[in-house]
Structures are given as C-alpha cells and as structure tokens.
Amino acid sequence: MTTPSALSLKKIYSGKVRDLYEIDDRRMLMVATDRLSAFDVILAEPIPEKGKILTAISNFWFDKLKHLVPNHFTGDKVEDVVSAAELPLVEGRAVVAKRLKPVAVEAIVRGYIVGSGWKEYQKSGTVCGIPLPAGLKEAAKLPQPIFTPSTKAAVGDHDENISFEQCEAVIGKELAA
C-alpha cells in the first residue's frame, strides 16, 4: 500500500513514508505506507508490508523507552477512530498520535562513514563539523559513534547535514541536549 486512498479522514500531510490524517484538534492518525525512500527520493516500487514492519518496530521501541522519553502516542486504539470498513486499510500500520509541533531536525547517529557523511568527509575531513581521522575509506567503522544532525527536508528536497551548533539554533539548546 503506497497510500490509503479510501480513508474518510482528512489527509493533512504526506511524507516520504508516512501519511498523517486529522482525527481532531489534538490527535492524528499516522499511517506508515509501503513507499520506499532512499537518499531523499521516493522510489517507484514499494516494498509490500513495509509499513506494517516499520510500525511494529516503532511501537516496540516507543513502548520500551516511554519511561525515559515522552513520546507522541495517545494510547487510543486505531479501531476507535476509523470505521470497520476502513480498518483493513490501516491495520498494523497506523497509530493514533498527539498533534505536536514537528522537530525540524533529523537525528542521525553514525557508526560508519557512508552516504552523505562520506561525501562531506571526502571534501573536508569532517562530518557535521566533527573532525575525523585522516585516511578513512568508504564504509569504514568510526572510532566511536557520532551524532550527525541534518535538516528535515520536505518531500522532493534533500536533507542537509548540519553542525550541532546549527541544530541548537534550529530547535533550541534544551531540546538539542
């Protein structure tokens, strides 16, 4: 499923992988689709059941860490906010979430030098302003994991690596800590 087309709820956002639907002024339905995004591009061929797998993994970790980090889950059941006819479209791939202000930064922890981190390293020897040892090869294991924030670009745009200081400027020092 790339997008549930028959939902009666109003779609308020469509991201690279997830779609958001308005339930009321304080809650939304977050639906993980089977769309595949790589390097900020939505690829033509979806992966069957990917949305269900993403939702199961997310639910596991949000539940496991809820005593440490507050999250967006309301505790409401999906079957209480969609009709019985619509439930098969979103079952296993949706959660009822609080409507919150999005954090405009993507939090990435790298253990290996790949992707945009590799490209930046080749140019400057750094990733997100963090100096790395000289002579690393692509996909090399880093001496220790590093936090490399990036912008959270809209669909069609590219995320850009930013320094921790830039991250603080975007979301505030308290949230960045």
Buried (B, 14 or more C-beta within 10 A) or exposed (E): BBBBEEBEBEBEBBBBBBBBBBBEEEBBBBBBBBBBEEEBEBEEEBEEEBBBBBBEEBEEEBEEEEEEEEBBBBEBEBBEBBEEEBBEBBEBBBBBBEBEEEBEBBEBEBEBBEBBBBBBBEEEBBBBBBEBEEEBEEEBEBEEEBBBBBBBBEEEEEBBBBBBEBBBEBBEEEEBE
